[in-house]
Amino acid sequence: MRTIMKCCREVFGGSLLRLMLVACLLFTLSGCSVFMAAQLPDKKNLDVFKPGVPRQVVLAEMGLPSGYENRDGVRSEVYKFKQGYSQPVRISRAVLHGTADILTFGLWEAVGTPAELVFSGTDTMVLVTYTPNDRVETVEYFKGGQQSQ
């Protein structure tokens, strides 16, 4: 009788321990894609790059430029940013990942986390030149840009 109890304890005890380790691993991994989807960059309003828009409006939306030049009274600035997603898109992506995590017991993270790394926004670089009264004159997209609108 003792050998049967000892055998059962070894089999179930070892399985229970493995199950607990797997459950802990899944719980620590789960939610990563959910968090990544919720933390995606905001979608920038590219309408501020239309001719005639004041420089202050561009600065309010884009922040400080990553580079600038003032040649012969003509100001040119380069803006680098990651064009993100609107809030409803970010929320729906996070809900999708959370639901998939629950339905697959956390296995979705093997797909969801790399997908969030790949689809985390579009790197965009824009050159803006201003008129002497600090209004947008011309805009040139070097990277990203037009497809982000």
Summary of the structure (lengths in Angstrom):
residues: 149
radius of gyration: 25.8
end to end distance: 74.1
largest distance: 97.1
contacts: 383
relative contact order: 0.18
helix: 52%
strand: 24%
